[in-house]
Amino acid sequence: MSVTVTEKAAKEVQRFIEEGEYEDGACLRISVSGGGCSGFNYGLNIAADYDETKDNKTEQHGVAVVVDKKSDLFLDGTTVDYYEGIEQRGFQFHNPNAKKTCGCGNSFST
């Protein structure tokens, strides 16, 4: 799979799933959609849906990770990490395909 989820990010996703009211089989869905100040937005959701014909699914650090095949084209080689610092806290995308990103880090262009 083209997307790697770090152990720290996976632990945060597991915590989120355990504290939420999600169906059995809940997974981390990573996607890309049009929009944002740089052209594309990253998306992270907890979902139970998975379509073998449209999605790629892996298990990483105990978390099921699903990426739809269209988003996979833009995310090849991307690492999703979780950062906790004084100035910010949250998931970060490190995408080697992004030629331009916005200041918030949630949108990019290729």
Order of alpha helices (4+ residues) and beta strands (2+ residues): beta-alpha-beta-beta-beta-beta-alpha-beta-beta-beta-beta
